[in-house]
Amino acid sequence: MTEKKSLDEINGSVAVPQYNTSFFRKFLAYSGPGALIAVGYMDPGNWLTSLVGGAHHKYQLLSVLLISILVATFMQSLSIRLGIASRQDLAQAIAKKAKKPVRYCLWIINELAMMATDLTGVIGTALALNMLFKLPLVFGVLITILDVFLILWFMRFGIRRIESIVVISILTVGLIFAFEVSHVQPNLTAIFKGFVPSQTIITNQNKLILSLGIIGATIMPHNIYLHSALAQSRRYDYHDSRQVREALRFANWDSIVHLIAALIINCLLLILGGTIFYDKADQLASLMTVFKGLMNYQVVGSLASSFMSYLFAFALLVTGLISSITSTLSGQIVMEGYLNIRLPLWQRRLLTRIITLIPILVIGFLVHFNEVIFEDLIVYAQIALSVALPFTLFPLVYLTNNAKIMGKHVNKKWQTILGFVLALIITILNIVLIATTLSH
């Protein structure tokens, strides 16, 4: 295959300061890719599992969210190292090592995973439009095709501007949920206790299943592919070992800070579910029921409960729209890396969205766009992502342990062992999750 840069229009497009510059200034220069990654950790699938986890067990599963993000941080660090040290994204690196039949199989698996990611964004956006404007779900689904043009418009301004928009969006969503949680007055002592892992997470079957759902919804294949490409967006001398080490250092700081932001948002969602719906878990069947539950919840002071519900819907709309950016870029990485086929972003977006809309519309019409059944598609999208995840994590650990690819930045022995152990545990947990979900 002809050698190509990963996301050529983005690769090396952002200048970073060199020596004798403050830590904060360098951090700001490298900050941004982590925000695009963080979006994948707060999509509608995460929203639903966090809210349901809170409704069933109040704040007791906060520790599971914390563990999930710690594992995700480690995996994202491997993805960053692969991109910076090898100057390849994960799809390119796998394609160089895999034989053609294997390469095509992996492309199909990951292409389906990208579509599953896109599906959650479509459903989240359609639900938000229904909540805010009473727009029927079928029209909400169809109108999402317009974000193809939104993406095209965004890309004209370069990756730095997109990163800024995403950072502002994440901050907005975080402030909305912080505001809502502060007005439902959760028990702070119980919240802090929730971050301490409990043995009952393993022994209680319901807790275990919900914990598996949270883990399954947290670590997703497209984030691993995307980070390995976005890590190459900064322009520096990659022949200078000092600058490469600096790039690795600040790219990891960027990842850590934004994943902490994603953790906080997911924790706020779980706390919101635990405060409003605890002991009423049977009433929480969908994101729509959360919207209606907030509408009827007796909030503190004179704040209108309808304002709380519309803030929730607005936050859902924001995350649905910005997730379109990351799923587009991830899909392009997978197609270019595995097949060496390059499409303009708007064509790639249009192709993915049309293919995603077909099953959504077919199933939607079959169930008459029933809100609860329609949202079940998010659950099945999580299953598709769970299936694809082992085919992402194991190659990632294997490649970053290859000295010919990584040079002096090859994994330390403990990193390789930890990586394979975590990948194996996540695979087993996802198999259990899939079997449990399908058996219901």
Stockholm file with secondary structure:
# STOCKHOLM 1.0

chainA/1-440         MTEKKSLDEINGSVAVPQYNTSFFRKFLAYSGPGALIAVGYMDPGNWLTSLVGGAHHKYQLLSVLLISILVATFMQSLSIRLGIASRQDLAQAIAKKAKKPVRYCLWIINELAMMATDLTGVIGTALALNMLFKLPLVFGVLITILDVFLILWFMRFGIRRIESIVVISILTVGLIFAFEVSHVQPNLTAIFKGFVPSQTIITNQNKLILSLGIIGATIMPHNIYLHSALAQSRRYDYHDSRQVREALRFANWDSIVHLIAALIINCLLLILGGTIFYDKADQLASLMTVFKGLMNYQVVGSLASSFMSYLFAFALLVTGLISSITSTLSGQIVMEGYLNIRLPLWQRRLLTRIITLIPILVIGFLVHFNEVIFEDLIVYAQIALSVALPFTLFPLVYLTNNAKIMGKHVNKKWQTILGFVLALIITILNIVLIATTLSH
#=GR chainA/1-440 SS CCCCCTTTTTTTCEECCCSSCCHHHHHHHHCSHHHHHHHTTSSHHHHHHHHHHHHHHTTTTHHHHHHHHHHHHHHHHHHHHHHHHHSCCHHHHHHHHSCHHHHHHHHHHHHHHHHHHHHHHHHHHHHHHHHHHCCCHHHHHHHGGGHHHHHHHHHTTCHHHHHHHHHHHHHHHHHHHHHHHHHHCCCHHHHHHHTSCCTHHHHCHHHHHHHHHHHHHHSCHHHHHHHHHHTTCEESCTTCHHHHHHHHHHHHHHHHHHHHHHHHHHHHHHHHHHHHSTTCGGGCCSHHHHHHHHHHCCCSTTCCHHHHHHHHHHHHHHHHHHHHHHHHHHHHHHHHHHHCCCCCHHHHHHHHHHHHHHHHHHHHHHTTTCHHHHHHHHHHHHHHHHHHTHHHHHHHHHHHTCHHHHGGGCCCHHHHHHHHHHHHHHHHHHHHHHHHHHHC
#=GC SS_cons         CCCCCTTTTTTTCEECCCSSCCHHHHHHHHCSHHHHHHHTTSSHHHHHHHHHHHHHHTTTTHHHHHHHHHHHHHHHHHHHHHHHHHSCCHHHHHHHHSCHHHHHHHHHHHHHHHHHHHHHHHHHHHHHHHHHHCCCHHHHHHHGGGHHHHHHHHHTTCHHHHHHHHHHHHHHHHHHHHHHHHHHCCCHHHHHHHTSCCTHHHHCHHHHHHHHHHHHHHSCHHHHHHHHHHTTCEESCTTCHHHHHHHHHHHHHHHHHHHHHHHHHHHHHHHHHHHHSTTCGGGCCSHHHHHHHHHHCCCSTTCCHHHHHHHHHHHHHHHHHHHHHHHHHHHHHHHHHHHCCCCCHHHHHHHHHHHHHHHHHHHHHHTTTCHHHHHHHHHHHHHHHHHHTHHHHHHHHHHHTCHHHHGGGCCCHHHHHHHHHHHHHHHHHHHHHHHHHHHC
//
